[in-house]
């Protein structure tokens, strides 16, 4: 029974049109953009109050 389901899934994939695949790729890309925006926002929140790496290296040089 599992083999029949696997074969049917393969047949369905082969019948997918290029336009449908392109639409799926666009949807996946939108999802990736959303994830990137969320990660960027979280990263920005974590960096608040911390000096940037350039500023840290300047501070290290000033102390030594």
mmCIF file of the N, C-alpha and C atoms, coordinates in Angstrom:
data_MODEL
# 
_entry.id   MODEL 
# 
loop_
_atom_site.group_PDB 
_atom_site.id 
_atom_site.type_symbol 
_atom_site.label_atom_id 
_atom_site.label_alt_id 
_atom_site.label_comp_id 
_atom_site.label_asym_id 
_atom_site.label_entity_id 
_atom_site.label_seq_id 
_atom_site.pdbx_PDB_ins_code 
_atom_site.Cartn_x 
_atom_site.Cartn_y 
_atom_site.Cartn_z 
_atom_site.occupancy 
_atom_site.B_iso_or_equiv 
_atom_site.pdbx_formal_charge 
_atom_site.auth_seq_id 
_atom_site.auth_comp_id 
_atom_site.auth_asym_id 
_atom_site.auth_atom_id 
_atom_site.pdbx_PDB_model_num 
ATOM 1   N N  . UNK A 1 1  ? 0.827  -1.198 0.000   1.00 0.00 ? 1  UNK A N  1 
ATOM 2   C CA . UNK A 1 1  ? 0.000  0.000  0.000   1.00 0.00 ? 1  UNK A CA 1 
ATOM 3   C C  . UNK A 1 1  ? 0.871  1.262  0.000   1.00 0.00 ? 1  UNK A C  1 
ATOM 4   N N  . UNK A 1 2  ? 1.969  1.253  0.790   1.00 0.00 ? 2  UNK A N  1 
ATOM 5   C CA . UNK A 1 2  ? 2.851  2.410  0.828   1.00 0.00 ? 2  UNK A CA 1 
ATOM 6   C C  . UNK A 1 2  ? 3.480  2.656  -0.540  1.00 0.00 ? 2  UNK A C  1 
ATOM 7   N N  . UNK A 1 3  ? 3.803  1.570  -1.249  1.00 0.00 ? 3  UNK A N  1 
ATOM 8   C CA . UNK A 1 3  ? 4.401  1.711  -2.578  1.00 0.00 ? 3  UNK A CA 1 
ATOM 9   C C  . UNK A 1 3  ? 3.421  2.373  -3.540  1.00 0.00 ? 3  UNK A C  1 
ATOM 10  N N  . UNK A 1 4  ? 2.171  2.025  -3.427  1.00 0.00 ? 4  UNK A N  1 
ATOM 11  C CA . UNK A 1 4  ? 1.147  2.638  -4.293  1.00 0.00 ? 4  UNK A CA 1 
ATOM 12  C C  . UNK A 1 4  ? 1.069  4.138  -4.008  1.00 0.00 ? 4  UNK A C  1 
ATOM 13  N N  . UNK A 1 5  ? 1.071  4.494  -2.734  1.00 0.00 ? 5  UNK A N  1 
ATOM 14  C CA . UNK A 1 5  ? 1.019  5.910  -2.368  1.00 0.00 ? 5  UNK A CA 1 
ATOM 15  C C  . UNK A 1 5  ? 2.265  6.647  -2.863  1.00 0.00 ? 5  UNK A C  1 
ATOM 16  N N  . UNK A 1 6  ? 3.422  6.028  -2.736  1.00 0.00 ? 6  UNK A N  1 
ATOM 17  C CA . UNK A 1 6  ? 4.666  6.639  -3.210  1.00 0.00 ? 6  UNK A CA 1 
ATOM 18  C C  . UNK A 1 6  ? 4.619  6.823  -4.722  1.00 0.00 ? 6  UNK A C  1 
ATOM 19  N N  . UNK A 1 7  ? 4.128  5.817  -5.435  1.00 0.00 ? 7  UNK A N  1 
ATOM 20  C CA . UNK A 1 7  ? 4.019  5.929  -6.890  1.00 0.00 ? 7  UNK A CA 1 
ATOM 21  C C  . UNK A 1 7  ? 3.046  7.036  -7.276  1.00 0.00 ? 7  UNK A C  1 
ATOM 22  N N  . UNK A 1 8  ? 1.932  7.127  -6.576  1.00 0.00 ? 8  UNK A N  1 
ATOM 23  C CA . UNK A 1 8  ? 0.943  8.161  -6.878  1.00 0.00 ? 8  UNK A CA 1 
ATOM 24  C C  . UNK A 1 8  ? 1.531  9.548  -6.639  1.00 0.00 ? 8  UNK A C  1 
ATOM 25  N N  . UNK A 1 9  ? 2.281  9.697  -5.565  1.00 0.00 ? 9  UNK A N  1 
ATOM 26  C CA . UNK A 1 9  ? 2.923  10.972 -5.267  1.00 0.00 ? 9  UNK A CA 1 
ATOM 27  C C  . UNK A 1 9  ? 3.896  11.338 -6.382  1.00 0.00 ? 9  UNK A C  1 
ATOM 28  N N  . UNK A 1 10 ? 4.638  10.367 -6.854  1.00 0.00 ? 10 UNK A N  1 
ATOM 29  C CA . UNK A 1 10 ? 5.586  10.606 -7.950  1.00 0.00 ? 10 UNK A CA 1 
ATOM 30  C C  . UNK A 1 10 ? 4.840  11.025 -9.209  1.00 0.00 ? 10 UNK A C  1 
ATOM 31  N N  . UNK A 1 11 ? 3.759  10.369 -9.501  1.00 0.00 ? 11 UNK A N  1 
ATOM 32  C CA . UNK A 1 11 ? 2.951  10.706 -10.684 1.00 0.00 ? 11 UNK A CA 1 
ATOM 33  C C  . UNK A 1 11 ? 2.415  12.130 -10.552 1.00 0.00 ? 11 UNK A C  1 
ATOM 34  N N  . UNK A 1 12 ? 1.923  12.488 -9.371  1.00 0.00 ? 12 UNK A N  1 
ATOM 35  C CA . UNK A 1 12 ? 1.411  13.842 -9.164  1.00 0.00 ? 12 UNK A CA 1 
ATOM 36  C C  . UNK A 1 12 ? 2.508  14.878 -9.375  1.00 0.00 ? 12 UNK A C  1 
ATOM 37  N N  . UNK A 1 13 ? 3.706  14.596 -8.882  1.00 0.00 ? 13 UNK A N  1 
ATOM 38  C CA . UNK A 1 13 ? 4.822  15.521 -9.059  1.00 0.00 ? 13 UNK A CA 1 
ATOM 39  C C  . UNK A 1 13 ? 5.163  15.689 -10.532 1.00 0.00 ? 13 UNK A C  1 
ATOM 40  N N  . UNK A 1 14 ? 5.157  14.597 -11.262 1.00 0.00 ? 14 UNK A N  1 
ATOM 41  C CA . UNK A 1 14 ? 5.499  14.650 -12.679 1.00 0.00 ? 14 UNK A CA 1 
ATOM 42  C C  . UNK A 1 14 ? 4.452  15.414 -13.486 1.00 0.00 ? 14 UNK A C  1 
ATOM 43  N N  . UNK A 1 15 ? 3.235  15.450 -12.992 1.00 0.00 ? 15 UNK A N  1 
ATOM 44  C CA . UNK A 1 15 ? 2.165  16.144 -13.703 1.00 0.00 ? 15 UNK A CA 1 
ATOM 45  C C  . UNK A 1 15 ? 2.116  17.632 -13.351 1.00 0.00 ? 15 UNK A C  1 
ATOM 46  N N  . UNK A 1 16 ? 2.908  18.063 -12.414 1.00 0.00 ? 16 UNK A N  1 
ATOM 47  C CA . UNK A 1 16 ? 2.919  19.463 -12.014 1.00 0.00 ? 16 UNK A CA 1 
ATOM 48  C C  . UNK A 1 16 ? 3.501  20.301 -13.151 1.00 0.00 ? 16 UNK A C  1 
ATOM 49  N N  . UNK A 1 17 ? 2.810  21.359 -13.472 1.00 0.00 ? 17 UNK A N  1 
ATOM 50  C CA . UNK A 1 17 ? 3.254  22.206 -14.579 1.00 0.00 ? 17 UNK A CA 1 
ATOM 51  C C  . UNK A 1 17 ? 4.362  23.142 -14.126 1.00 0.00 ? 17 UNK A C  1 
ATOM 52  N N  . UNK A 1 18 ? 5.164  23.617 -15.048 1.00 0.00 ? 18 UNK A N  1 
ATOM 53  C CA . UNK A 1 18 ? 6.202  24.593 -14.692 1.00 0.00 ? 18 UNK A CA 1 
ATOM 54  C C  . UNK A 1 18 ? 5.624  25.855 -14.036 1.00 0.00 ? 18 UNK A C  1 
ATOM 55  N N  . UNK A 1 19 ? 4.443  26.270 -14.483 1.00 0.00 ? 19 UNK A N  1 
ATOM 56  C CA . UNK A 1 19 ? 3.818  27.462 -13.882 1.00 0.00 ? 19 UNK A CA 1 
ATOM 57  C C  . UNK A 1 19 ? 3.468  27.209 -12.414 1.00 0.00 ? 19 UNK A C  1 
ATOM 58  N N  . UNK A 1 20 ? 2.998  26.013 -12.122 1.00 0.00 ? 20 UNK A N  1 
ATOM 59  C CA . UNK A 1 20 ? 2.673  25.674 -10.737 1.00 0.00 ? 20 UNK A CA 1 
ATOM 60  C C  . UNK A 1 20 ? 3.941  25.622 -9.900  1.00 0.00 ? 20 UNK A C  1 
ATOM 61  N N  . UNK A 1 21 ? 5.001  25.088 -10.478 1.00 0.00 ? 21 UNK A N  1 
ATOM 62  C CA . UNK A 1 21 ? 6.279  25.049 -9.765  1.00 0.00 ? 21 UNK A CA 1 
ATOM 63  C C  . UNK A 1 21 ? 6.795  26.464 -9.504  1.00 0.00 ? 21 UNK A C  1 
ATOM 64  N N  . UNK A 1 22 ? 6.665  27.336 -10.499 1.00 0.00 ? 22 UNK A N  1 
ATOM 65  C CA . UNK A 1 22 ? 7.106  28.723 -10.339 1.00 0.00 ? 22 UNK A CA 1 
ATOM 66  C C  . UNK A 1 22 ? 6.308  29.410 -9.224  1.00 0.00 ? 22 UNK A C  1 
ATOM 67  N N  . UNK A 1 23 ? 5.025  29.152 -9.170  1.00 0.00 ? 23 UNK A N  1 
ATOM 68  C CA . UNK A 1 23 ? 4.192  29.739 -8.119  1.00 0.00 ? 23 UNK A CA 1 
ATOM 69  C C  . UNK A 1 23 ? 4.630  29.227 -6.746  1.00 0.00 ? 23 UNK A C  1 
ATOM 70  N N  . UNK A 1 24 ? 4.947  27.946 -6.677  1.00 0.00 ? 24 UNK A N  1 
ATOM 71  C CA . UNK A 1 24 ? 5.412  27.359 -5.415  1.00 0.00 ? 24 UNK A CA 1 
ATOM 72  C C  . UNK A 1 24 ? 6.736  27.980 -4.989  1.00 0.00 ? 24 UNK A C  1 
ATOM 73  N N  . UNK A 1 25 ? 7.635  28.175 -5.935  1.00 0.00 ? 25 UNK A N  1 
ATOM 74  C CA . UNK A 1 25 ? 8.928  28.784 -5.641  1.00 0.00 ? 25 UNK A CA 1 
ATOM 75  C C  . UNK A 1 25 ? 8.727  30.215 -5.136  1.00 0.00 ? 25 UNK A C  1 
ATOM 76  N N  . UNK A 1 26 ? 7.834  30.965 -5.773  1.00 0.00 ? 26 UNK A N  1 
ATOM 77  C CA . UNK A 1 26 ? 7.555  32.342 -5.322  1.00 0.00 ? 26 UNK A CA 1 
ATOM 78  C C  . UNK A 1 26 ? 7.021  32.342 -3.895  1.00 0.00 ? 26 UNK A C  1 
ATOM 79  N N  . UNK A 1 27 ? 6.131  31.410 -3.598  1.00 0.00 ? 27 UNK A N  1 
ATOM 80  C CA . UNK A 1 27 ? 5.574  31.332 -2.247  1.00 0.00 ? 27 UNK A CA 1 
ATOM 81  C C  . UNK A 1 27 ? 6.661  31.000 -1.221  1.00 0.00 ? 27 UNK A C  1 
ATOM 82  N N  . UNK A 1 28 ? 7.530  30.062 -1.571  1.00 0.00 ? 28 UNK A N  1 
ATOM 83  C CA . UNK A 1 28 ? 8.632  29.713 -0.680  1.00 0.00 ? 28 UNK A CA 1 
ATOM 84  C C  . UNK A 1 28 ? 9.564  30.910 -0.480  1.00 0.00 ? 28 UNK A C  1 
ATOM 85  N N  . UNK A 1 29 ? 9.821  31.653 -1.540  1.00 0.00 ? 29 UNK A N  1 
ATOM 86  C CA . UNK A 1 29 ? 10.680 32.837 -1.444  1.00 0.00 ? 29 UNK A CA 1 
ATOM 87  C C  . UNK A 1 29 ? 10.055 33.881 -0.520  1.00 0.00 ? 29 UNK A C  1 
ATOM 88  N N  . UNK A 1 30 ? 8.747  34.086 -0.637  1.00 0.00 ? 30 UNK A N  1 
ATOM 89  C CA . UNK A 1 30 ? 8.064  35.029 0.265   1.00 0.00 ? 30 UNK A CA 1 
ATOM 90  C C  . UNK A 1 30 ? 8.224  34.593 1.717   1.00 0.00 ? 30 UNK A C  1 
ATOM 91  N N  . UNK A 1 31 ? 8.090  33.299 1.946   1.00 0.00 ? 31 UNK A N  1 
ATOM 92  C CA . UNK A 1 31 ? 8.255  32.781 3.303   1.00 0.00 ? 31 UNK A CA 1 
ATOM 93  C C  . UNK A 1 31 ? 9.657  33.016 3.824   1.00 0.00 ? 31 UNK A C  1 
ATOM 94  N N  . UNK A 1 32 ? 10.649 32.834 2.964   1.00 0.00 ? 32 UNK A N  1 
ATOM 95  C CA . UNK A 1 32 ? 12.041 33.074 3.369   1.00 0.00 ? 32 UNK A CA 1 
ATOM 96  C C  . UNK A 1 32 ? 12.276 34.546 3.686   1.00 0.00 ? 32 UNK A C  1 
ATOM 97  N N  . UNK A 1 33 ? 11.663 35.432 2.916   1.00 0.00 ? 33 UNK A N  1 
ATOM 98  C CA . UNK A 1 33 ? 11.796 36.869 3.171   1.00 0.00 ? 33 UNK A CA 1 
ATOM 99  C C  . UNK A 1 33 ? 11.189 37.205 4.535   1.00 0.00 ? 33 UNK A C  1 
ATOM 100 N N  . UNK A 1 34 ? 10.036 36.623 4.832   1.00 0.00 ? 34 UNK A N  1 
ATOM 101 C CA . UNK A 1 34 ? 9.398  36.858 6.128   1.00 0.00 ? 34 UNK A CA 1 
ATOM 102 C C  . UNK A 1 34 ? 10.279 36.359 7.270   1.00 0.00 ? 34 UNK A C  1 
ATOM 103 N N  . UNK A 1 35 ? 10.852 35.188 7.110   1.00 0.00 ? 35 UNK A N  1 
ATOM 104 C CA . UNK A 1 35 ? 11.728 34.631 8.145   1.00 0.00 ? 35 UNK A CA 1 
ATOM 105 C C  . UNK A 1 35 ? 12.950 35.523 8.333   1.00 0.00 ? 35 UNK A C  1 
ATOM 106 N N  . UNK A 1 36 ? 13.523 35.999 7.239   1.00 0.00 ? 36 UNK A N  1 
ATOM 107 C CA . UNK A 1 36 ? 14.690 36.879 7.323   1.00 0.00 ? 36 UNK A CA 1 
ATOM 108 C C  . UNK A 1 36 ? 14.342 38.169 8.053   1.00 0.00 ? 36 UNK A C  1 
ATOM 109 N N  . UNK A 1 37 ? 13.179 38.735 7.761   1.00 0.00 ? 37 UNK A N  1 
ATOM 110 C CA . UNK A 1 37 ? 12.762 39.962 8.439   1.00 0.00 ? 37 UNK A CA 1 
ATOM 111 C C  . UNK A 1 37 ? 12.614 39.733 9.935   1.00 0.00 ? 37 UNK A C  1 
ATOM 112 N N  . UNK A 1 38 ? 12.017 38.622 10.315  1.00 0.00 ? 38 UNK A N  1 
ATOM 113 C CA . UNK A 1 38 ? 11.844 38.304 11.735  1.00 0.00 ? 38 UNK A CA 1 
ATOM 114 C C  . UNK A 1 38 ? 13.194 38.142 12.410  1.00 0.00 ? 38 UNK A C  1 
ATOM 115 N N  . UNK A 1 39 ? 14.105 37.417 11.755  1.00 0.00 ? 39 UNK A N  1 
ATOM 116 C CA . UNK A 1 39 ? 15.436 37.216 12.330  1.00 0.00 ? 39 UNK A CA 1 
ATOM 117 C C  . UNK A 1 39 ? 16.186 38.538 12.434  1.00 0.00 ? 39 UNK A C  1 
ATOM 118 N N  . UNK A 1 40 ? 16.052 39.396 11.419  1.00 0.00 ? 40 UNK A N  1 
ATOM 119 C CA . UNK A 1 40 ? 16.698 40.708 11.468  1.00 0.00 ? 40 UNK A CA 1 
ATOM 120 C C  . UNK A 1 40 ? 16.155 41.536 12.628  1.00 0.00 ? 40 UNK A C  1 
ATOM 121 N N  . UNK A 1 41 ? 14.837 41.494 12.830  1.00 0.00 ? 41 UNK A N  1 
ATOM 122 C CA . UNK A 1 41 ? 14.226 42.244 13.932  1.00 0.00 ? 41 UNK A CA 1 
ATOM 123 C C  . UNK A 1 41 ? 14.721 41.717 15.270  1.00 0.00 ? 41 UNK A C  1 
ATOM 124 N N  . UNK A 1 42 ? 14.780 40.421 15.408  1.00 0.00 ? 42 UNK A N  1 
ATOM 125 C CA . UNK A 1 42 ? 15.270 39.834 16.666  1.00 0.00 ? 42 UNK A CA 1 
ATOM 126 C C  . UNK A 1 42 ? 16.726 40.196 16.904  1.00 0.00 ? 42 UNK A C  1 
ATOM 127 N N  . UNK A 1 43 ? 17.509 40.150 15.832  1.00 0.00 ? 43 UNK A N  1 
ATOM 128 C CA . UNK A 1 43 ? 18.917 40.509 15.938  1.00 0.00 ? 43 UNK A CA 1 
ATOM 129 C C  . UNK A 1 43 ? 19.087 41.959 16.334  1.00 0.00 ? 43 UNK A C  1 
ATOM 130 N N  . UNK A 1 44 ? 18.262 42.832 15.788  1.00 0.00 ? 44 UNK A N  1 
ATOM 131 C CA . UNK A 1 44 ? 18.335 44.254 16.114  1.00 0.00 ? 44 UNK A CA 1 
ATOM 132 C C  . UNK A 1 44 ? 17.977 44.469 17.586  1.00 0.00 ? 44 UNK A C  1 
ATOM 133 N N  . UNK A 1 45 ? 16.996 43.744 18.067  1.00 0.00 ? 45 UNK A N  1 
ATOM 134 C CA . UNK A 1 45 ? 16.607 43.873 19.474  1.00 0.00 ? 45 UNK A CA 1 
ATOM 135 C C  . UNK A 1 45 ? 17.731 43.406 20.388  1.00 0.00 ? 45 UNK A C  1 
ATOM 136 N N  . UNK A 1 46 ? 18.438 42.355 19.981  1.00 0.00 ? 46 UNK A N  1 
ATOM 137 C CA . UNK A 1 46 ? 19.523 41.833 20.809  1.00 0.00 ? 46 UNK A CA 1 
ATOM 138 C C  . UNK A 1 46 ? 20.727 42.762 20.803  1.00 0.00 ? 46 UNK A C  1 
ATOM 139 N N  . UNK A 1 47 ? 20.909 43.520 19.712  1.00 0.00 ? 47 UNK A N  1 
ATOM 140 C CA . UNK A 1 47 ? 22.066 44.405 19.605  1.00 0.00 ? 47 UNK A CA 1 
ATOM 141 C C  . UNK A 1 47 ? 21.851 45.752 20.291  1.00 0.00 ? 47 UNK A C  1 
ATOM 142 N N  . UNK A 1 48 ? 20.629 46.072 20.677  1.00 0.00 ? 48 UNK A N  1 
ATOM 143 C CA . UNK A 1 48 ? 20.355 47.367 21.289  1.00 0.00 ? 48 UNK A CA 1 
ATOM 144 C C  . UNK A 1 48 ? 21.190 47.509 22.554  1.00 0.00 ? 48 UNK A C  1 
ATOM 145 N N  . UNK A 1 49 ? 21.902 48.622 22.670  1.00 0.00 ? 49 UNK A N  1 
ATOM 146 C CA . UNK A 1 49 ? 22.703 48.881 23.859  1.00 0.00 ? 49 UNK A CA 1 
ATOM 147 C C  . UNK A 1 49 ? 24.107 48.340 23.786  1.00 0.00 ? 49 UNK A C  1 
ATOM 148 N N  . UNK A 1 50 ? 24.396 47.519 22.806  1.00 0.00 ? 50 UNK A N  1 
ATOM 149 C CA . UNK A 1 50 ? 25.751 46.981 22.653  1.00 0.00 ? 50 UNK A CA 1 
ATOM 150 C C  . UNK A 1 50 ? 26.516 47.831 21.649  1.00 0.00 ? 50 UNK A C  1 
ATOM 151 N N  . UNK A 1 51 ? 27.784 48.078 21.892  1.00 0.00 ? 51 UNK A N  1 
ATOM 152 C CA . UNK A 1 51 ? 28.558 48.791 20.871  1.00 0.00 ? 51 UNK A CA 1 
ATOM 153 C C  . UNK A 1 51 ? 28.776 47.896 19.664  1.00 0.00 ? 51 UNK A C  1 
ATOM 154 N N  . UNK A 1 52 ? 28.917 48.523 18.518  1.00 0.00 ? 52 UNK A N  1 
ATOM 155 C CA . UNK A 1 52 ? 29.203 47.751 17.310  1.00 0.00 ? 52 UNK A CA 1 
ATOM 156 C C  . UNK A 1 52 ? 30.624 47.230 17.391  1.00 0.00 ? 52 UNK A C  1 
ATOM 157 N N  . UNK A 1 53 ? 30.929 46.238 16.585  1.00 0.00 ? 53 UNK A N  1 
ATOM 158 C CA . UNK A 1 53 ? 32.266 45.626 16.622  1.00 0.00 ? 53 UNK A CA 1 
ATOM 159 C C  . UNK A 1 53 ? 33.354 46.657 16.355  1.00 0.00 ? 53 UNK A C  1 
ATOM 160 N N  . UNK A 1 54 ? 33.127 47.595 15.445  1.00 0.00 ? 54 UNK A N  1 
ATOM 161 C CA . UNK A 1 54 ? 34.122 48.627 15.157  1.00 0.00 ? 54 UNK A CA 1 
ATOM 162 C C  . UNK A 1 54 ? 34.398 49.467 16.397  1.00 0.00 ? 54 UNK A C  1 
ATOM 163 N N  . UNK A 1 55 ? 33.331 49.806 17.110  1.00 0.00 ? 55 UNK A N  1 
ATOM 164 C CA . UNK A 1 55 ? 33.484 50.599 18.326  1.00 0.00 ? 55 UNK A CA 1 
ATOM 165 C C  . UNK A 1 55 ? 34.203 49.796 19.412  1.00 0.00 ? 55 UNK A C  1 
ATOM 166 N N  . UNK A 1 56 ? 33.928 48.501 19.482  1.00 0.00 ? 56 UNK A N  1 
ATOM 167 C CA . UNK A 1 56 ? 34.603 47.656 20.464  1.00 0.00 ? 56 UNK A CA 1 
ATOM 168 C C  . UNK A 1 56 ? 36.106 47.623 20.204  1.00 0.00 ? 56 UNK A C  1 
ATOM 169 N N  . UNK A 1 57 ? 36.489 47.491 18.942  1.00 0.00 ? 57 UNK A N  1 
ATOM 170 C CA . UNK A 1 57 ? 37.915 47.417 18.637  1.00 0.00 ? 57 UNK A CA 1 
ATOM 171 C C  . UNK A 1 57 ? 38.595 48.751 18.926  1.00 0.00 ? 57 UNK A C  1 
ATOM 172 N N  . UNK A 1 58 ? 37.893 49.877 18.685  1.00 0.00 ? 58 UNK A N  1 
ATOM 173 C CA . UNK A 1 58 ? 38.452 51.189 19.016  1.00 0.00 ? 58 UNK A CA 1 
ATOM 174 C C  . UNK A 1 58 ? 38.648 51.313 20.521  1.00 0.00 ? 58 UNK A C  1 
ATOM 175 N N  . UNK A 1 59 ? 37.660 50.837 21.286  1.00 0.00 ? 59 UNK A N  1 
ATOM 176 C CA . UNK A 1 59 ? 37.745 50.893 22.748  1.00 0.00 ? 59 UNK A CA 1 
ATOM 177 C C  . UNK A 1 59 ? 38.897 50.036 23.255  1.00 0.00 ? 59 UNK A C  1 
ATOM 178 N N  . UNK A 1 60 ? 39.082 48.869 22.648  1.00 0.00 ? 60 UNK A N  1 
ATOM 179 C CA . UNK A 1 60 ? 40.178 47.977 23.050  1.00 0.00 ? 60 UNK A CA 1 
ATOM 180 C C  . UNK A 1 60 ? 41.521 48.647 22.777  1.00 0.00 ? 60 UNK A C  1 
ATOM 181 N N  . UNK A 1 61 ? 41.644 49.312 21.646  1.00 0.00 ? 61 UNK A N  1 
ATOM 182 C CA . UNK A 1 61 ? 42.895 49.983 21.294  1.00 0.00 ? 61 UNK A CA 1 
ATOM 183 C C  . UNK A 1 61 ? 43.159 51.169 22.219  1.00 0.00 ? 61 UNK A C  1 
ATOM 184 N N  . UNK A 1 62 ? 42.113 51.853 22.629  1.00 0.00 ? 62 UNK A N  1 
ATOM 185 C CA . UNK A 1 62 ? 42.269 53.017 23.492  1.00 0.00 ? 62 UNK A CA 1 
ATOM 186 C C  . UNK A 1 62 ? 42.728 52.594 24.889  1.00 0.00 ? 62 UNK A C  1 
ATOM 187 N N  . UNK A 1 63 ? 42.260 51.440 25.351  1.00 0.00 ? 63 UNK A N  1 
ATOM 188 C CA . UNK A 1 63 ? 42.600 50.972 26.697  1.00 0.00 ? 63 UNK A CA 1 
ATOM 189 C C  . UNK A 1 63 ? 44.045 50.499 26.750  1.00 0.00 ? 63 UNK A C  1 
ATOM 190 N N  . UNK A 1 64 ? 44.524 49.862 25.688  1.00 0.00 ? 64 UNK A N  1 
ATOM 191 C CA . UNK A 1 64 ? 45.872 49.295 25.717  1.00 0.00 ? 64 UNK A CA 1 
ATOM 192 C C  . UNK A 1 64 ? 46.960 50.295 25.479  1.00 0.00 ? 64 UNK A C  1 
# 
